[in-house]
């Protein structure tokens, strides 16, 4: 059995410098736009290889929204909805329970309500009903008088359900953005840019992005507006919701999405939507719910703030409670109700975090004995995992171990006994190299249903079918994934010199915002800088570093990594992979690095390798000189012994070789104990039984010291006697 271990060592991929033609193109962009050549390089690396393309990206001067009627069935969808609105039919918007689904429901609901439509909405309960359209939901909606259901962010696989609905007098207009099967539902309209027969040029819209195109088309068609006027009207009313859904669903921030997110973030910055304002305020409150008397600092609205702060709270409603709570937040015009819902969403998110951590701990125990050679896809199951949280845990597992993962929960099955017919709901995440939807399709004979995207999907499976499913998807993965696919990589844009780092560059890089998939925060690399300071913050959860080039220095933050986990020491030469950020403190701005990864510089690694090689030569009998500092003095032995004893008394009984040598660098202590000398000291400690010491892993020692006051006779050491014979004595 091969135990799966956490992948810590990342492979850095730095985009190539390119040839002379590339350098000339970058220089031309920099000159014509009057920008820093590094920013010109970042634009070039993102595919904007001419001054016009780069200018268009930065200023959005020529990026126009595409014609919504290019989307297949758009006209049919607009006509059917218009007939329902003008005819007074009851319409139900049927959505998904994630952020994309919630914002899609709210956008279409609010728009149709503004037209005077008889409108309602329906979102299935994740725990009770699961993902997608169901016949039971159609019955309930039909009984309430609905004759037209419009799906948002769902419905593309609801073939049987659409046919069933016709039998009870309900039409469907489907809007979705998930991958399609070959046969699409027989609805009044199926609007999805992923349809094989859809000519729409931009395929990467979120579900709410498709809704945005639908209401733009409706505004243009029903009110005889030109395309630009229709889009401006919809932007002014709903771009905040569309941006939130687009960011939360991790859509590429390029083409139309870039425009949507840019407008949306500006709208959120000065939001007039009561629920959204209340939620932003609630995120700034103390975690224990107590009021703070400090003046609130205005929140900077970025795609990161939406993705990591706002979206999880909206998602928490659908995961732990019901998504309708989040919908009501955006629909209410009552400030008190908005504040109450926002506070409840924050509490629910804390519950979600606690449940997530519990499941992660249980999953990690299962993974400890997982056979990675046989099963590159981590498929885990349990009876009591919360359906609404397993997707997040799957993401964390895939990120931690860099393997596809699927978590299945049989929570909620009726009866007190386990049955082969119990249906488990699963959520999975994948890595580049294995399209998860394709993999699930390959295994579909063992699944009840499935759907999703290339890197994230959901499924249902019976308890009896789970072993066969696990076997088949792993067989598929072994055929599709290479060893290199399962090595974690970090892609960097450009390697810069330390002298390039300044506030002007950091501000210039902000022209590339908003960031997201397809337009990530620029990642830069520094080589061979000196580590000047290293300290823990927030009880050691994070690390603050100061690095420099001998003349200047800059601070850097490495979040979620303790100083102890880095195996770095002051004085080291290091390579740093980072984002360039601006730290605001009072009225002062300063540049700082946000570290993504750090490792010893190549020169440092070469020094370590040379020291190891030289010691191995000496251990094998090679002669050496006194200047190499190989043989320890009695004071050297005493100093290391006292240091280890002090560490043991402080509760630390495991130290790396470099933990010890870094204590004796000749700076804080005048004594210098280098690599080879320490090796000798440890070997003599062990030989003379002065310290119980074992090498647990590569140069990491566990030890136990039983203090004795008697004088040690070091001359008894066979190793020391042999080394003195190898010493070349100089005249």
HELIX and SHEET records of a PDB file:
HELIX    1   1 UNK A   20  UNK A   33  1                                  14    
HELIX    2   2 UNK A   37  UNK A   45  1                                   9    
HELIX    3   3 UNK A   51  UNK A   59  1                                   9    
HELIX    4   4 UNK A   68  UNK A   70  5                                   3    
HELIX    5   5 UNK A   74  UNK A   86  1                                  13    
HELIX    6   6 UNK A   99  UNK A  114  1                                  16    
HELIX    7   7 UNK A  135  UNK A  143  1                                   9    
HELIX    8   8 UNK A  159  UNK A  167  1                                   9    
HELIX    9   9 UNK A  207  UNK A  222  1                                  16    
HELIX   10  10 UNK A  227  UNK A  248  1                                  22    
HELIX   11  11 UNK A  255  UNK A  269  1                                  15    
HELIX   12  12 UNK A  274  UNK A  283  1                                  10    
HELIX   13  13 UNK A  303  UNK A  305  1                                   3    
HELIX   14  14 UNK A  306  UNK A  310  3                                   5    
HELIX   15  15 UNK A  311  UNK A  320  1                                  10    
HELIX   16  16 UNK A  324  UNK A  331  1                                   8    
HELIX   17  17 UNK A  335  UNK A  367  1                                  33    
HELIX   18  18 UNK A  390  UNK A  401  1                                  12    
HELIX   19  19 UNK A  436  UNK A  442  1                                   7    
HELIX   20  20 UNK A  444  UNK A  446  5                                   3    
HELIX   21  21 UNK A  463  UNK A  480  1                                  18    
HELIX   22  22 UNK A  483  UNK A  486  5                                   4    
HELIX   23  23 UNK A  498  UNK A  500  5                                   3    
HELIX   24  24 UNK A  503  UNK A  509  1                                   7    
HELIX   25  25 UNK A  510  UNK A  512  5                                   3    
HELIX   26  26 UNK A  563  UNK A  566  1                                   4    
HELIX   27  27 UNK A  602  UNK A  619  1                                  18    
HELIX   28  28 UNK A  626  UNK A  628  5                                   3    
HELIX   29  29 UNK A  634  UNK A  649  1                                  16    
HELIX   30  30 UNK A  657  UNK A  661  1                                   5    
HELIX   31  31 UNK A  675  UNK A  687  1                                  13    
HELIX   32  32 UNK A  714  UNK A  716  5                                   3    
HELIX   33  33 UNK A  718  UNK A  726  1                                   9    
SHEET    1   A 2 UNK A  11  UNK A  14  0                                        
SHEET    2   A 2 UNK A 489  UNK A 492  1                                        
SHEET    1   B 5 UNK A 118  UNK A 123  0                                        
SHEET    2   B 5 UNK A  90  UNK A  95  1                                        
SHEET    3   B 5 UNK A 146  UNK A 152  1                                        
SHEET    4   B 5 UNK A 171  UNK A 175  1                                        
SHEET    5   B 5 UNK A 189  UNK A 191  1                                        
SHEET    1   C 5 UNK A 378  UNK A 382  0                                        
SHEET    2   C 5 UNK A 405  UNK A 409  1                                        
SHEET    3   C 5 UNK A 423  UNK A 429 -1                                        
SHEET    4   C 5 UNK A 456  UNK A 462 -1                                        
SHEET    5   C 5 UNK A 449  UNK A 452 -1                                        
SHEET    1   D 6 UNK A 494  UNK A 495  0                                        
SHEET    2   D 6 UNK A 524  UNK A 537  1                                        
SHEET    3   D 6 UNK A 542  UNK A 548 -1                                        
SHEET    4   D 6 UNK A 553  UNK A 558 -1                                        
SHEET    5   D 6 UNK A 588  UNK A 600  1                                        
SHEET    6   D 6 UNK A 573  UNK A 585 -1                                        
SHEET    1   E 2 UNK A 624  UNK A 625  0                                        
SHEET    2   E 2 UNK A 727  UNK A 728  1                                        
SHEET    1   F 3 UNK A 654  UNK A 656  0                                        
SHEET    2   F 3 UNK A 700  UNK A 704 -1                                        
SHEET    3   F 3 UNK A 692  UNK A 697 -1                                        
END                                                                             
